[in-house]
Amino acid sequence: MSEEIKLEGMKIAPGVLDTIVTMAVKNVDGVVYSSSGQGFGGLVNRASGKAVEFCVNDQGEVAVCVHLAAVYGTPLRDIGKKVQSEVTDAIRSQVGVKVASVDVFIDDIEFPA
């Protein structure tokens, strides 16, 4: 995703939105991170290589897909709801656009060592 994203008369690099989402998700307990790659440090979603994806609908609202890994024993529904809330708040406050949806995909579970 190298093209700029056009939102309400401004252009935003995908990396900017990726960073906003990444920082928002770091506030969520039970989400696992890795230290390599882009977007959640190349978190999971190893098949496509993308941890965060965006699209803009006809109304200028952003739809976000977030792929992540969770810590075993953490309620997955709670993680999903918290990620949706944090991402929505971050995009609204920092970019100033409405968020159409935040889809959370828990692709992996990490077990304690």
TIKOL-880851 format. One record per atom (N, C-alpha, C, O, CB): z, x, y. Coordinates in steps of 0.1 Angstrom, whole numbers, plus 5000, padded with zeros to 4 digits. Glycine has a CB too. Example, Ala and Ser with C-alpha at 12.3 -4.5 7.8 and 13.67 -1.06 7.14 Angstrom:
<atoms>
507851324943 507851234955 507851324967 508551424967 509051134955 507151284978 507151374989 507951295000 508051345011 505751414994 
</atoms>
This chain:
<atoms>
500050084988 500050005000 500050095012 501150115018 501249905000 498950145016 498850235027 498450165040 498550215051 497850345025 497950035039 497549965051 498849915059 499849885053 496649845047 498649905072 499749845080 499849695077 498849635074 499549875095 501049645079 501349505077 501349445091 502149495100 502649485069 500549345094 500549275107 501449155107 501349065099 499049235110 502449165116 503449065118 503649025133 503949115141 504849105112 503348905136 503548855150 503148955160 503948985169 504948815152 501848995160 501349085170 501749225170 501349305179 501749025183 502349265159 502749405158 502349455144 502149375134 504249435160 502049585143 501749645130 502849735125 503449805133 500449725131 503249715113 504349785107 503849865095 503249805086 505549695104 504249985094 503850065082 504650015070 505849985072 504050215084 504050005058 504849955046 506150035044 507049985039 503949955034 506050165047 507250245045 508450205053 509550225049 506950385048 508150145065 509250095073 509949975067 511149975066 508750055087 509149885062 509749765055 510449805042 511449755039 508649665052 509849905035 510449955023 511850015026 512749995019 509550065017 511950095037 513150155041 514250045045 515350055041 513050245053 513749945052 514649835056 515249765043 516449745042 513949735065 514349735034 514849665021 515749765013 516749715008 513549625013 515349885012 516149985005 517549995010 518549995003 515450125005 517650005024 518950015030 519749885028 521049895026 518850045045 519149775028 519849645026 520349635012 521449585010 518849525029 519549675002 519949664988 521049764985 521849734975 518749684979 521149874992 522249964989 523549904992 524549964987 522050094998 523649794999 524949725002 525349644990 526549594991 524849645014 524549624980 524849534969 525549614957 524949704952 523549464964 526749564954 527449624942 526649594929 526249474928 528849584942 526549684920 525949654908 524549694907 523949684896 526149514904 523949744918 522549794917 522549944915 523250014921 521749754931 521649984906 521550124902 520450194909 519350134911 521350134886 520750324913 519750394920 519350524913 520150574904 520250434934 518250584916 517750714911 517550804922 517450754934 516550694901 517350924920 517151014932 515751064934 515551154942 518051134930 514751014926 513451064928 512450944932 512750834928 512951124915 511450984938 510350884942 510650804954 511550844962 510250784930 509850704957 509950624969 510550484966 510550444954 508650604976 511050424976 511550284974 512650284963 512250274951 510450194971 513850274967 515050284958 514950414949 515450414938 515050154948 514350514955 514250644948 513450634935 513750694925 515650694944 512450544935 511650534923 512350454912 512250484900 511150664918 513250364916 514150294908 513650264894 513750354885 514550164915 513250144892 512750114878 511250074880 510450144885 513550004871 510949954875 509549914876 508650024873 507650044881 509249834889 508850104863 508150224860 506650194857 505750274859 508650294849 506350074853 504950034850 504050044862 502950104861 504849904843 504449984873 503649974885 503950084895 503250114904 503649844891 505150144893 505650244903 506050194916 506350264925 504450344905 506150054918 506549994930 507949924928 508049834920 505549904936 508949964936 510149894936 510249774946 510949684944 511349994938 509449784956 509349684967 507949654970 507049744971 510149734980 507649524970 506249474974 506349374984 507349294984 505449424961 505349364993 505349265004 504049195005 503049255001 505649335017 504149075010 502849005015 503248915026 504448875028 502248925003 502248885035 502548795046 501648675044 500448675041 502148865059 502348555045 501648425043 500948385056 501048455066 502548315038 500248275055 499448225067 500348185079 499848185090 498648095063 501648165077 502548125088 503148255094 504048245103 503648035083 502848375089 503348495094 504748525088 505448615094 503448485109 505048465077 506348495071 506148595060 505148605054 506948365065 507248675058 507148785048 507648735035 508748675034 507948905053 506948765024 507448745010 507748885004 506848975005 506448655002 508848894998 509249024993 509549014978 510148914973 510549085000 509149114970 509449124956 510249254955 509749364959 508249124947 511449254949 512249364947 512549384932 513049294925 513649354955 512249504927 512449544913 513649634913 513649734921 511249604906 514649614904 515849694904 516449704890 516049634881 516849654914 517449794889 518249804877 519649764881 520049784892 518149944871 520349704871 521749664873 522649734864 522249784853 521849514871 523949744868 524949804860 525449694850 525649584853 526149844869 525449744837 525949654827 527349594830 528249664835 526049724813 527449464828 528749394831 528749324844 529649244847 529849494829 527849364853 527849294866 527049164865 525949164859 527149394877 527549054869 526848924868 525448934875 525448954887 527648814874 524448914867 523048934873 522748824883 522048854893 522048924861 523248704882 522948604891 523548644905 522948614915 523548464887 524748694905 525448744917 524648854924 524448854936 526848784914 524148944916 523349054922 522048994928 521749034940 522949154910 521348904921 520148844927 520448774940 519648794949 519548754917 521448694940 521748614953 522148714964 521748694975 522848524950 522948814961 523348904972 522148984977 522049014989 524449004966 521249034968 520049104972 519149014981 518749054991 519249154960 518948894977 518248794985 518748784999 518048785009 518148664978 520048765000 520748745013 520648875021 520348865033 522248715010 520948985016 520949115023 519549145028 519349185040 521449235015 518549125020 517149155024 516649065035 516049105045 516149155012 516948935033 516548835043 517148865057 516548865067 516948695038 518448895057 519148925069 518649045076 518449055088 520648945067 518349155068 517849275073 516449265080 516249315091 517849385062 515649195073 514249175078 514249085091 513649115101 513349115068 515048975090 515148895102 515748965114 515148955125 516048775099 516749045112 517449105124 516649235129 516649255141 518849155120 515949305120 515349425124 513849415128 513349485136 515449535113 513149315121 511749295124 511549165132 510549155139 510949285110 512449075131 512348955139 511348845133 510848765141 511948985152 511048855120 510148755114 510948675104 511948715098 508948815109 510448555101 510948475090 510648535076 509548595075 510548325091 511548515067 511348555053 511048435045 511848345044 512548635048 509848425039 509448315031 510248315018 510648205013 507948315028 510348435012 511048444999 511448584996 510748675001 510248384987 512448604988 512848734982 512948714967 513948654963 514148794989 512048764960 512048754945 512648874940 512248984943 510648724939 513748864931 514448974926 514148984911 514348884904 515948964928 513649104907 513349124893 514349234888 514249344892 511849174891 515149194878 516049294872 515349344860 515349284850 517449234869 514849464861 513949524851 514649604841 514149634830 512949604857 515949644844 516649734834 518149714837 518649674847 516249874837 518949744826 520349744827 520849894824 520349944814 521049644817 521649944832 522250074829 523650064823 524449994829 522250164842 523850134812 525150124806 525950244810 525450354812 525050124790 527350224812 528150334816 528150444805 527950424794 529650284818 528250574810 528250684801 529550694793 529650784785 528050814809 
</atoms>
